[in-house]
Amino acid sequence: AIFVTFRFCGKDYDAAVLSAGHCGFGMGATPTAMVNMQAVCKNYGMSHTAFIIVPLCGAFFIDIVNAFVINGILYLF
């Protein structure tokens, strides 16, 4: 998250909160990412950009991709 997400997202506060969300995805799912971001924002201030991007990617885009992957695997077997 530090080497890729933080640098790719611009090396600012929003990038730091997005990196915390990325770590949350690594630990589980979208709710874990949201809790990680809330913990960072509770101490340092709100990041509206991160709270728009992470739930969209986590809840919407990943679920759609998972649906196609599961259907593809079921089709193969």
PyMOL Python script that loads the backbone (N, CA, C, O; Angstrom):
from pymol import cmd

cmd.read_pdbstr("""\
ATOM      1  N   ALA A   1       0.825  -1.191   0.000  1.00  0.00           N
ATOM      2  CA  ALA A   1       0.000   0.000   0.000  1.00  0.00           C
ATOM      3  C   ALA A   1       0.869   1.255   0.000  1.00  0.00           C
ATOM      4  O   ALA A   1       0.526   2.246  -0.645  1.00  0.00           O
ATOM      5  N   ILE A   2       1.983   1.219   0.714  1.00  0.00           N
ATOM      6  CA  ILE A   2       2.852   2.399   0.768  1.00  0.00           C
ATOM      7  C   ILE A   2       3.561   2.604  -0.561  1.00  0.00           C
ATOM      8  O   ILE A   2       3.631   3.725  -1.064  1.00  0.00           O
ATOM      9  N   PHE A   3       4.078   1.544  -1.121  1.00  0.00           N
ATOM     10  CA  PHE A   3       4.901   1.675  -2.322  1.00  0.00           C
ATOM     11  C   PHE A   3       4.094   1.854  -3.592  1.00  0.00           C
ATOM     12  O   PHE A   3       4.568   2.487  -4.535  1.00  0.00           O
ATOM     13  N   VAL A   4       2.894   1.318  -3.639  1.00  0.00           N
ATOM     14  CA  VAL A   4       2.109   1.404  -4.877  1.00  0.00           C
ATOM     15  C   VAL A   4       0.946   2.384  -4.724  1.00  0.00           C
ATOM     16  O   VAL A   4       0.890   3.387  -5.436  1.00  0.00           O
ATOM     17  N   THR A   5       0.029   2.110  -3.817  1.00  0.00           N
ATOM     18  CA  THR A   5      -1.194   2.910  -3.708  1.00  0.00           C
ATOM     19  C   THR A   5      -0.901   4.357  -3.343  1.00  0.00           C
ATOM     20  O   THR A   5      -1.414   5.276  -3.981  1.00  0.00           O
ATOM     21  N   PHE A   6      -0.083   4.561  -2.325  1.00  0.00           N
ATOM     22  CA  PHE A   6       0.203   5.925  -1.868  1.00  0.00           C
ATOM     23  C   PHE A   6       0.869   6.743  -2.970  1.00  0.00           C
ATOM     24  O   PHE A   6       0.496   7.895  -3.193  1.00  0.00           O
ATOM     25  N   ARG A   7       1.834   6.174  -3.648  1.00  0.00           N
ATOM     26  CA  ARG A   7       2.542   6.913  -4.703  1.00  0.00           C
ATOM     27  C   ARG A   7       1.688   7.100  -5.946  1.00  0.00           C
ATOM     28  O   ARG A   7       1.735   8.155  -6.579  1.00  0.00           O
ATOM     29  N   PHE A   8       0.909   6.087  -6.300  1.00  0.00           N
ATOM     30  CA  PHE A   8       0.065   6.176  -7.488  1.00  0.00           C
ATOM     31  C   PHE A   8      -1.046   7.206  -7.308  1.00  0.00           C
ATOM     32  O   PHE A   8      -1.469   7.838  -8.276  1.00  0.00           O
ATOM     33  N   CYS A   9      -1.522   7.378  -6.072  1.00  0.00           N
ATOM     34  CA  CYS A   9      -2.638   8.283  -5.800  1.00  0.00           C
ATOM     35  C   CYS A   9      -2.212   9.716  -5.508  1.00  0.00           C
ATOM     36  O   CYS A   9      -3.069  10.567  -5.270  1.00  0.00           O
ATOM     37  N   GLY A  10      -0.917  10.007  -5.518  1.00  0.00           N
ATOM     38  CA  GLY A  10      -0.504  11.393  -5.456  1.00  0.00           C
ATOM     39  C   GLY A  10       0.287  11.846  -4.244  1.00  0.00           C
ATOM     40  O   GLY A  10       0.608  13.030  -4.146  1.00  0.00           O
ATOM     41  N   LYS A  11       0.615  10.961  -3.318  1.00  0.00           N
ATOM     42  CA  LYS A  11       1.447  11.291  -2.163  1.00  0.00           C
ATOM     43  C   LYS A  11       0.898  12.446  -1.327  1.00  0.00           C
ATOM     44  O   LYS A  11       1.667  13.297  -0.879  1.00  0.00           O
ATOM     45  N   ASP A  12      -0.402  12.489  -1.111  1.00  0.00           N
ATOM     46  CA  ASP A  12      -0.991  13.509  -0.255  1.00  0.00           C
ATOM     47  C   ASP A  12      -1.869  12.830   0.807  1.00  0.00           C
ATOM     48  O   ASP A  12      -1.839  11.609   0.963  1.00  0.00           O
ATOM     49  N   TYR A  13      -2.638  13.629   1.523  1.00  0.00           N
ATOM     50  CA  TYR A  13      -3.456  13.069   2.599  1.00  0.00           C
ATOM     51  C   TYR A  13      -4.518  12.111   2.065  1.00  0.00           C
ATOM     52  O   TYR A  13      -4.767  11.065   2.664  1.00  0.00           O
ATOM     53  N   ASP A  14      -5.140  12.459   0.950  1.00  0.00           N
ATOM     54  CA  ASP A  14      -6.136  11.553   0.358  1.00  0.00           C
ATOM     55  C   ASP A  14      -5.499  10.216  -0.002  1.00  0.00           C
ATOM     56  O   ASP A  14      -6.114   9.164   0.171  1.00  0.00           O
ATOM     57  N   ALA A  15      -4.281  10.256  -0.497  1.00  0.00           N
ATOM     58  CA  ALA A  15      -3.571   9.024  -0.845  1.00  0.00           C
ATOM     59  C   ALA A  15      -3.287   8.190   0.402  1.00  0.00           C
ATOM     60  O   ALA A  15      -3.342   6.961   0.354  1.00  0.00           O
ATOM     61  N   ALA A  16      -2.982   8.857   1.521  1.00  0.00           N
ATOM     62  CA  ALA A  16      -2.740   8.125   2.766  1.00  0.00           C
ATOM     63  C   ALA A  16      -4.006   7.427   3.249  1.00  0.00           C
ATOM     64  O   ALA A  16      -3.952   6.286   3.709  1.00  0.00           O
ATOM     65  N   VAL A  17      -5.140   8.106   3.146  1.00  0.00           N
ATOM     66  CA  VAL A  17      -6.404   7.492   3.574  1.00  0.00           C
ATOM     67  C   VAL A  17      -6.798   6.369   2.613  1.00  0.00           C
ATOM     68  O   VAL A  17      -7.310   5.337   3.049  1.00  0.00           O
ATOM     69  N   LEU A  18      -6.569   6.555   1.332  1.00  0.00           N
ATOM     70  CA  LEU A  18      -6.819   5.478   0.372  1.00  0.00           C
ATOM     71  C   LEU A  18      -5.923   4.276   0.648  1.00  0.00           C
ATOM     72  O   LEU A  18      -6.353   3.135   0.485  1.00  0.00           O
ATOM     73  N   SER A  19      -4.699   4.516   1.059  1.00  0.00           N
ATOM     74  CA  SER A  19      -3.797   3.416   1.408  1.00  0.00           C
ATOM     75  C   SER A  19      -4.305   2.656   2.630  1.00  0.00           C
ATOM     76  O   SER A  19      -4.195   1.431   2.692  1.00  0.00           O
ATOM     77  N   ALA A  20      -4.855   3.373   3.592  1.00  0.00           N
ATOM     78  CA  ALA A  20      -5.460   2.708   4.748  1.00  0.00           C
ATOM     79  C   ALA A  20      -6.637   1.843   4.307  1.00  0.00           C
ATOM     80  O   ALA A  20      -6.825   0.737   4.814  1.00  0.00           O
ATOM     81  N   GLY A  21      -7.424   2.348   3.368  1.00  0.00           N
ATOM     82  CA  GLY A  21      -8.512   1.545   2.816  1.00  0.00           C
ATOM     83  C   GLY A  21      -8.008   0.324   2.075  1.00  0.00           C
ATOM     84  O   GLY A  21      -8.614  -0.745   2.146  1.00  0.00           O
ATOM     85  N   HIS A  22      -6.907   0.476   1.367  1.00  0.00           N
ATOM     86  CA  HIS A  22      -6.300  -0.649   0.656  1.00  0.00           C
ATOM     87  C   HIS A  22      -5.864  -1.730   1.643  1.00  0.00           C
ATOM     88  O   HIS A  22      -6.050  -2.920   1.387  1.00  0.00           O
ATOM     89  N   CYS A  23      -5.291  -1.321   2.757  1.00  0.00           N
ATOM     90  CA  CYS A  23      -4.916  -2.285   3.798  1.00  0.00           C
ATOM     91  C   CYS A  23      -6.157  -2.985   4.356  1.00  0.00           C
ATOM     92  O   CYS A  23      -6.113  -4.173   4.672  1.00  0.00           O
ATOM     93  N   GLY A  24      -7.251  -2.254   4.473  1.00  0.00           N
ATOM     94  CA  GLY A  24      -8.501  -2.854   4.938  1.00  0.00           C
ATOM     95  C   GLY A  24      -9.032  -3.896   3.981  1.00  0.00           C
ATOM     96  O   GLY A  24      -9.563  -4.922   4.406  1.00  0.00           O
ATOM     97  N   PHE A  25      -8.893  -3.641   2.678  1.00  0.00           N
ATOM     98  CA  PHE A  25      -9.283  -4.656   1.699  1.00  0.00           C
ATOM     99  C   PHE A  25      -8.430  -5.901   1.863  1.00  0.00           C
ATOM    100  O   PHE A  25      -8.921  -7.022   1.725  1.00  0.00           O
ATOM    101  N   GLY A  26      -7.164  -5.703   2.154  1.00  0.00           N
ATOM    102  CA  GLY A  26      -6.276  -6.843   2.356  1.00  0.00           C
ATOM    103  C   GLY A  26      -6.639  -7.666   3.577  1.00  0.00           C
ATOM    104  O   GLY A  26      -6.402  -8.873   3.606  1.00  0.00           O
ATOM    105  N   MET A  27      -7.207  -7.028   4.581  1.00  0.00           N
ATOM    106  CA  MET A  27      -7.601  -7.742   5.793  1.00  0.00           C
ATOM    107  C   MET A  27      -8.972  -8.383   5.690  1.00  0.00           C
ATOM    108  O   MET A  27      -9.340  -9.173   6.560  1.00  0.00           O
ATOM    109  N   GLY A  28      -9.730  -8.074   4.668  1.00  0.00           N
ATOM    110  CA  GLY A  28     -11.048  -8.685   4.618  1.00  0.00           C
ATOM    111  C   GLY A  28     -11.907  -8.183   3.500  1.00  0.00           C
ATOM    112  O   GLY A  28     -11.880  -8.733   2.399  1.00  0.00           O
ATOM    113  N   ALA A  29     -12.675  -7.143   3.759  1.00  0.00           N
ATOM    114  CA  ALA A  29     -13.671  -6.698   2.795  1.00  0.00           C
ATOM    115  C   ALA A  29     -13.864  -5.186   2.910  1.00  0.00           C
ATOM    116  O   ALA A  29     -13.115  -4.506   3.610  1.00  0.00           O
ATOM    117  N   THR A  30     -14.862  -4.680   2.225  1.00  0.00           N
ATOM    118  CA  THR A  30     -15.144  -3.250   2.207  1.00  0.00           C
ATOM    119  C   THR A  30     -15.413  -2.672   3.599  1.00  0.00           C
ATOM    120  O   THR A  30     -14.922  -1.582   3.893  1.00  0.00           O
ATOM    121  N   PRO A  31     -16.169  -3.349   4.471  1.00  0.00           N
ATOM    122  CA  PRO A  31     -16.382  -2.762   5.806  1.00  0.00           C
ATOM    123  C   PRO A  31     -15.074  -2.579   6.589  1.00  0.00           C
ATOM    124  O   PRO A  31     -14.927  -1.606   7.328  1.00  0.00           O
ATOM    125  N   THR A  32     -14.146  -3.495   6.430  1.00  0.00           N
ATOM    126  CA  THR A  32     -12.860  -3.362   7.106  1.00  0.00           C
ATOM    127  C   THR A  32     -12.085  -2.174   6.560  1.00  0.00           C
ATOM    128  O   THR A  32     -11.425  -1.462   7.316  1.00  0.00           O
ATOM    129  N   ALA A  33     -12.161  -1.958   5.269  1.00  0.00           N
ATOM    130  CA  ALA A  33     -11.507  -0.799   4.660  1.00  0.00           C
ATOM    131  C   ALA A  33     -12.116   0.501   5.181  1.00  0.00           C
ATOM    132  O   ALA A  33     -11.397   1.462   5.453  1.00  0.00           O
ATOM    133  N   MET A  34     -13.419   0.527   5.317  1.00  0.00           N
ATOM    134  CA  MET A  34     -14.084   1.729   5.822  1.00  0.00           C
ATOM    135  C   MET A  34     -13.681   2.026   7.270  1.00  0.00           C
ATOM    136  O   MET A  34     -13.468   3.184   7.630  1.00  0.00           O
ATOM    137  N   VAL A  35     -13.578   0.991   8.092  1.00  0.00           N
ATOM    138  CA  VAL A  35     -13.188   1.183   9.486  1.00  0.00           C
ATOM    139  C   VAL A  35     -11.748   1.692   9.566  1.00  0.00           C
ATOM    140  O   VAL A  35     -11.453   2.575  10.370  1.00  0.00           O
ATOM    141  N   ASN A  36     -10.856   1.150   8.750  1.00  0.00           N
ATOM    142  CA  ASN A  36      -9.475   1.639   8.719  1.00  0.00           C
ATOM    143  C   ASN A  36      -9.431   3.114   8.344  1.00  0.00           C
ATOM    144  O   ASN A  36      -8.716   3.895   8.971  1.00  0.00           O
ATOM    145  N   MET A  37     -10.183   3.492   7.338  1.00  0.00           N
ATOM    146  CA  MET A  37     -10.186   4.884   6.906  1.00  0.00           C
ATOM    147  C   MET A  37     -10.797   5.785   7.975  1.00  0.00           C
ATOM    148  O   MET A  37     -10.323   6.903   8.176  1.00  0.00           O
ATOM    149  N   GLN A  38     -11.834   5.323   8.661  1.00  0.00           N
ATOM    150  CA  GLN A  38     -12.435   6.114   9.738  1.00  0.00           C
ATOM    151  C   GLN A  38     -11.452   6.332  10.875  1.00  0.00           C
ATOM    152  O   GLN A  38     -11.425   7.404  11.480  1.00  0.00           O
ATOM    153  N   ALA A  39     -10.638   5.313  11.171  1.00  0.00           N
ATOM    154  CA  ALA A  39      -9.651   5.459  12.242  1.00  0.00           C
ATOM    155  C   ALA A  39      -8.617   6.516  11.896  1.00  0.00           C
ATOM    156  O   ALA A  39      -8.223   7.302  12.757  1.00  0.00           O
ATOM    157  N   VAL A  40      -8.177   6.544  10.647  1.00  0.00           N
ATOM    158  CA  VAL A  40      -7.215   7.560  10.221  1.00  0.00           C
ATOM    159  C   VAL A  40      -7.870   8.938  10.242  1.00  0.00           C
ATOM    160  O   VAL A  40      -7.275   9.903  10.721  1.00  0.00           O
ATOM    161  N   CYS A  41      -9.076   9.029   9.729  1.00  0.00           N
ATOM    162  CA  CYS A  41      -9.765  10.323   9.645  1.00  0.00           C
ATOM    163  C   CYS A  41     -10.169  10.856  11.012  1.00  0.00           C
ATOM    164  O   CYS A  41     -10.283  12.068  11.192  1.00  0.00           O
ATOM    165  N   LYS A  42     -10.383   9.981  11.962  1.00  0.00           N
ATOM    166  CA  LYS A  42     -10.737  10.425  13.307  1.00  0.00           C
ATOM    167  C   LYS A  42      -9.587  11.225  13.930  1.00  0.00           C
ATOM    168  O   LYS A  42      -9.822  12.174  14.679  1.00  0.00           O
ATOM    169  N   ASN A  43      -8.354  10.843  13.619  1.00  0.00           N
ATOM    170  CA  ASN A  43      -7.196  11.526  14.186  1.00  0.00           C
ATOM    171  C   ASN A  43      -6.736  12.723  13.364  1.00  0.00           C
ATOM    172  O   ASN A  43      -6.261  13.709  13.929  1.00  0.00           O
ATOM    173  N   TYR A  44      -6.867  12.656  12.040  1.00  0.00           N
ATOM    174  CA  TYR A  44      -6.237  13.662  11.180  1.00  0.00           C
ATOM    175  C   TYR A  44      -7.188  14.489  10.342  1.00  0.00           C
ATOM    176  O   TYR A  44      -6.745  15.436   9.692  1.00  0.00           O
ATOM    177  N   GLY A  45      -8.461  14.183  10.326  1.00  0.00           N
ATOM    178  CA  GLY A  45      -9.415  14.953   9.535  1.00  0.00           C
ATOM    179  C   GLY A  45     -10.011  14.125   8.409  1.00  0.00           C
ATOM    180  O   GLY A  45      -9.495  13.067   8.049  1.00  0.00           O
ATOM    181  N   MET A  46     -11.100  14.628   7.868  1.00  0.00           N
ATOM    182  CA  MET A  46     -11.883  13.898   6.872  1.00  0.00           C
ATOM    183  C   MET A  46     -11.263  13.960   5.485  1.00  0.00           C
ATOM    184  O   MET A  46     -10.661  14.963   5.102  1.00  0.00           O
ATOM    185  N   SER A  47     -11.419  12.873   4.739  1.00  0.00           N
ATOM    186  CA  SER A  47     -11.018  12.815   3.340  1.00  0.00           C
ATOM    187  C   SER A  47     -12.232  12.381   2.524  1.00  0.00           C
ATOM    188  O   SER A  47     -12.533  11.190   2.436  1.00  0.00           O
ATOM    189  N   HIS A  48     -12.916  13.333   1.941  1.00  0.00           N
ATOM    190  CA  HIS A  48     -14.145  13.030   1.202  1.00  0.00           C
ATOM    191  C   HIS A  48     -13.865  12.217  -0.052  1.00  0.00           C
ATOM    192  O   HIS A  48     -14.665  11.361  -0.427  1.00  0.00           O
ATOM    193  N   THR A  49     -12.751  12.473  -0.695  1.00  0.00           N
ATOM    194  CA  THR A  49     -12.397  11.739  -1.915  1.00  0.00           C
ATOM    195  C   THR A  49     -12.244  10.255  -1.628  1.00  0.00           C
ATOM    196  O   THR A  49     -12.759   9.420  -2.372  1.00  0.00           O
ATOM    197  N   ALA A  50     -11.548   9.926  -0.565  1.00  0.00           N
ATOM    198  CA  ALA A  50     -11.329   8.514  -0.229  1.00  0.00           C
ATOM    199  C   ALA A  50     -12.635   7.812   0.118  1.00  0.00           C
ATOM    200  O   ALA A  50     -12.831   6.646  -0.224  1.00  0.00           O
ATOM    201  N   PHE A  51     -13.530   8.528   0.801  1.00  0.00           N
ATOM    202  CA  PHE A  51     -14.795   7.903   1.183  1.00  0.00           C
ATOM    203  C   PHE A  51     -15.766   7.777   0.015  1.00  0.00           C
ATOM    204  O   PHE A  51     -16.805   7.132   0.155  1.00  0.00           O
ATOM    205  N   ILE A  52     -15.462   8.368  -1.117  1.00  0.00           N
ATOM    206  CA  ILE A  52     -16.244   8.149  -2.332  1.00  0.00           C
ATOM    207  C   ILE A  52     -15.644   7.001  -3.146  1.00  0.00           C
ATOM    208  O   ILE A  52     -16.370   6.149  -3.659  1.00  0.00           O
ATOM    209  N   ILE A  53     -14.322   6.989  -3.258  1.00  0.00           N
ATOM    210  CA  ILE A  53     -13.648   6.013  -4.121  1.00  0.00           C
ATOM    211  C   ILE A  53     -13.686   4.603  -3.548  1.00  0.00           C
ATOM    212  O   ILE A  53     -14.024   3.659  -4.262  1.00  0.00           O
ATOM    213  N   VAL A  54     -13.346   4.444  -2.277  1.00  0.00           N
ATOM    214  CA  VAL A  54     -13.216   3.098  -1.696  1.00  0.00           C
ATOM    215  C   VAL A  54     -14.533   2.327  -1.674  1.00  0.00           C
ATOM    216  O   VAL A  54     -14.540   1.165  -2.083  1.00  0.00           O
ATOM    217  N   PRO A  55     -15.653   2.904  -1.221  1.00  0.00           N
ATOM    218  CA  PRO A  55     -16.887   2.110  -1.268  1.00  0.00           C
ATOM    219  C   PRO A  55     -17.334   1.780  -2.693  1.00  0.00           C
ATOM    220  O   PRO A  55     -17.873   0.702  -2.941  1.00  0.00           O
ATOM    221  N   LEU A  56     -17.111   2.704  -3.626  1.00  0.00           N
ATOM    222  CA  LEU A  56     -17.461   2.403  -5.012  1.00  0.00           C
ATOM    223  C   LEU A  56     -16.665   1.231  -5.540  1.00  0.00           C
ATOM    224  O   LEU A  56     -17.232   0.305  -6.120  1.00  0.00           O
ATOM    225  N   CYS A  57     -15.366   1.258  -5.349  1.00  0.00           N
ATOM    226  CA  CYS A  57     -14.523   0.167  -5.836  1.00  0.00           C
ATOM    227  C   CYS A  57     -14.796  -1.119  -5.088  1.00  0.00           C
ATOM    228  O   CYS A  57     -14.889  -2.187  -5.694  1.00  0.00           O
ATOM    229  N   GLY A  58     -14.925  -1.028  -3.783  1.00  0.00           N
ATOM    230  CA  GLY A  58     -15.090  -2.227  -2.979  1.00  0.00           C
ATOM    231  C   GLY A  58     -16.433  -2.880  -3.107  1.00  0.00           C
ATOM    232  O   GLY A  58     -16.520  -4.103  -3.224  1.00  0.00           O
ATOM    233  N   ALA A  59     -17.466  -2.107  -3.088  1.00  0.00           N
ATOM    234  CA  ALA A  59     -18.803  -2.682  -3.064  1.00  0.00           C
ATOM    235  C   ALA A  59     -19.383  -2.899  -4.455  1.00  0.00           C
ATOM    236  O   ALA A  59     -20.135  -3.850  -4.669  1.00  0.00           O
ATOM    237  N   PHE A  60     -19.049  -2.047  -5.383  1.00  0.00           N
ATOM    238  CA  PHE A  60     -19.696  -2.111  -6.683  1.00  0.00           C
ATOM    239  C   PHE A  60     -18.841  -2.830  -7.727  1.00  0.00           C
ATOM    240  O   PHE A  60     -19.249  -3.859  -8.265  1.00  0.00           O
ATOM    241  N   PHE A  61     -17.672  -2.294  -8.007  1.00  0.00           N
ATOM    242  CA  PHE A  61     -16.848  -2.841  -9.080  1.00  0.00           C
ATOM    243  C   PHE A  61     -16.334  -4.237  -8.777  1.00  0.00           C
ATOM    244  O   PHE A  61     -16.336  -5.100  -9.656  1.00  0.00           O
ATOM    245  N   ILE A  62     -15.896  -4.473  -7.555  1.00  0.00           N
ATOM    246  CA  ILE A  62     -15.362  -5.789  -7.214  1.00  0.00           C
ATOM    247  C   ILE A  62     -16.469  -6.841  -7.228  1.00  0.00           C
ATOM    248  O   ILE A  62     -16.229  -7.976  -7.638  1.00  0.00           O
ATOM    249  N   ASP A  63     -17.670  -6.487  -6.790  1.00  0.00           N
ATOM    250  CA  ASP A  63     -18.772  -7.447  -6.830  1.00  0.00           C
ATOM    251  C   ASP A  63     -19.134  -7.813  -8.259  1.00  0.00           C
ATOM    252  O   ASP A  63     -19.440  -8.972  -8.538  1.00  0.00           O
ATOM    253  N   ILE A  64     -19.104  -6.865  -9.153  1.00  0.00           N
ATOM    254  CA  ILE A  64     -19.397  -7.162 -10.562  1.00  0.00           C
ATOM    255  C   ILE A  64     -18.319  -8.065 -11.152  1.00  0.00           C
ATOM    256  O   ILE A  64     -18.631  -9.026 -11.856  1.00  0.00           O
ATOM    257  N   VAL A  65     -17.060  -7.763 -10.870  1.00  0.00           N
ATOM    258  CA  VAL A  65     -15.964  -8.600 -11.365  1.00  0.00           C
ATOM    259  C   VAL A  65     -16.080 -10.007 -10.797  1.00  0.00           C
ATOM    260  O   VAL A  65     -15.894 -10.984 -11.523  1.00  0.00           O
ATOM    261  N   ASN A  66     -16.387 -10.124  -9.498  1.00  0.00           N
ATOM    262  CA  ASN A  66     -16.543 -11.445  -8.886  1.00  0.00           C
ATOM    263  C   ASN A  66     -17.664 -12.244  -9.549  1.00  0.00           C
ATOM    264  O   ASN A  66     -17.530 -13.454  -9.729  1.00  0.00           O
ATOM    265  N   ALA A  67     -18.744 -11.599  -9.907  1.00  0.00           N
ATOM    266  CA  ALA A  67     -19.844 -12.302 -10.574  1.00  0.00           C
ATOM    267  C   ALA A  67     -19.385 -12.898 -11.899  1.00  0.00           C
ATOM    268  O   ALA A  67     -19.715 -14.041 -12.216  1.00  0.00           O
ATOM    269  N   PHE A  68     -18.622 -12.126 -12.676  1.00  0.00           N
ATOM    270  CA  PHE A  68     -18.119 -12.646 -13.947  1.00  0.00           C
ATOM    271  C   PHE A  68     -17.096 -13.754 -13.746  1.00  0.00           C
ATOM    272  O   PHE A  68     -17.087 -14.730 -14.495  1.00  0.00           O
ATOM    273  N   VAL A  69     -16.245 -13.617 -12.755  1.00  0.00           N
ATOM    274  CA  VAL A  69     -15.233 -14.654 -12.488  1.00  0.00           C
ATOM    275  C   VAL A  69     -15.903 -15.950 -12.055  1.00  0.00           C
ATOM    276  O   VAL A  69     -15.546 -17.025 -12.538  1.00  0.00           O
ATOM    277  N   ILE A  70     -16.863 -15.859 -11.158  1.00  0.00           N
ATOM    278  CA  ILE A  70     -17.558 -17.066 -10.688  1.00  0.00           C
ATOM    279  C   ILE A  70     -18.299 -17.733 -11.838  1.00  0.00           C
ATOM    280  O   ILE A  70     -18.250 -18.956 -11.972  1.00  0.00           O
ATOM    281  N   ASN A  71     -18.986 -16.953 -12.673  1.00  0.00           N
ATOM    282  CA  ASN A  71     -19.678 -17.542 -13.825  1.00  0.00           C
ATOM    283  C   ASN A  71     -18.704 -18.177 -14.791  1.00  0.00           C
ATOM    284  O   ASN A  71     -18.981 -19.243 -15.340  1.00  0.00           O
ATOM    285  N   GLY A  72     -17.561 -17.533 -15.008  1.00  0.00           N
ATOM    286  CA  GLY A  72     -16.558 -18.096 -15.902  1.00  0.00           C
ATOM    287  C   GLY A  72     -15.997 -19.419 -15.391  1.00  0.00           C
ATOM    288  O   GLY A  72     -15.808 -20.358 -16.165  1.00  0.00           O
ATOM    289  N   ILE A  73     -15.733 -19.492 -14.096  1.00  0.00           N
ATOM    290  CA  ILE A  73     -15.213 -20.735 -13.522  1.00  0.00           C
ATOM    291  C   ILE A  73     -16.264 -21.837 -13.573  1.00  0.00           C
ATOM    292  O   ILE A  73     -15.947 -22.985 -13.881  1.00  0.00           O
ATOM    293  N   LEU A  74     -17.517 -21.491 -13.271  1.00  0.00           N
ATOM    294  CA  LEU A  74     -18.580 -22.493 -13.360  1.00  0.00           C
ATOM    295  C   LEU A  74     -18.777 -22.978 -14.792  1.00  0.00           C
ATOM    296  O   LEU A  74     -19.106 -24.143 -15.015  1.00  0.00           O
ATOM    297  N   TYR A  75     -18.579 -22.098 -15.751  1.00  0.00           N
ATOM    298  CA  TYR A  75     -18.715 -22.486 -17.157  1.00  0.00           C
ATOM    299  C   TYR A  75     -17.601 -23.457 -17.556  1.00  0.00           C
ATOM    300  O   TYR A  75     -17.836 -24.387 -18.328  1.00  0.00           O
ATOM    301  N   LEU A  76     -16.399 -23.244 -17.038  1.00  0.00           N
ATOM    302  CA  LEU A  76     -15.270 -24.109 -17.369  1.00  0.00           C
ATOM    303  C   LEU A  76     -15.396 -25.498 -16.763  1.00  0.00           C
ATOM    304  O   LEU A  76     -14.962 -26.488 -17.352  1.00  0.00           O
ATOM    305  N   PHE A  77     -15.992 -25.557 -15.583  1.00  0.00           N
ATOM    306  CA  PHE A  77     -16.101 -26.856 -14.914  1.00  0.00           C
ATOM    307  C   PHE A  77     -17.517 -27.338 -14.950  1.00  0.00           C
ATOM    308  O   PHE A  77     -17.816 -28.416 -14.438  1.00  0.00           O
TER     309      PHE A  77
END
""", "prot")
cmd.dss("prot")
cmd.show_as("cartoon", "prot")
cmd.util.cbc("prot")
cmd.orient("prot")
